[in-house]
Amino acid sequence: MSSLSVFDQLAMHDFAADLPAEWLHRWALHGRPVFHAGQVRLFRAGDAANRFWLINSGAVALDFAVPGRGDIVVERLRQGSVVGWSWLVAPYRWRFGAVVAEDLHAIEFDAAKVRELIADDPQLGRDLNARFLAVLADRLHAARARLAELYAYPDTEPGEYR
């Protein structure tokens, strides 16, 4: 996939495929194709969130450090996913960490440049912000489902608490 331009990769990616070509061209100026081998750490919680990725192939594990337990994986992202939303919200620090779980081909974006693009074009900004908000909502829903599985009481009736 690396022989395709960033524009072409954006046009084929689930996250951006239905955006107008003019917007894709402007967004593509701030991205570059990247490859990272498995086990490479992309970032840790607390690091500056100055980039983000759209996954074309491979997988990324989101994690966070738990005292006494080490890094705990909370979600695995695959093809068609977005890695990172913390770059949108000041103070622009990662809330989680990320490690390449399977060799990764992705588009990496300069977050500051994309924030400028969003600020310069309110219509594009609303659309991209809505897309990233949907990513955040999906991640929150997935986390809630994992917590429900973790703390489920199989012998408790729905609505009953212990």
Stockholm file with secondary structure:
# STOCKHOLM 1.0

chainA/1-162         MSSLSVFDQLAMHDFAADLPAEWLHRWALHGRPVFHAGQVRLFRAGDAANRFWLINSGAVALDFAVPGRGDIVVERLRQGSVVGWSWLVAPYRWRFGAVVAEDLHAIEFDAAKVRELIADDPQLGRDLNARFLAVLADRLHAARARLAELYAYPDTEPGEYR
#=GR chainA/1-162 SS CTTSCHHHHHHHSTTTTTSCHHHHHHHHTTEEEEEECTTCEEECTTSBCCEEEEEEEEEEEEEEEETTTEEEEEEEECTTCEECCGGGSTTCBCSSEEEEEEEEEEEEEEHHHHHHHHHHCHHHHHHHHHHHHHHHHHHHHHHHHHHHHHHCCTTSCTTCCC
#=GC SS_cons         CTTSCHHHHHHHSTTTTTSCHHHHHHHHTTEEEEEECTTCEEECTTSBCCEEEEEEEEEEEEEEEETTTEEEEEEEECTTCEECCGGGSTTCBCSSEEEEEEEEEEEEEEHHHHHHHHHHCHHHHHHHHHHHHHHHHHHHHHHHHHHHHHHCCTTSCTTCCC
//
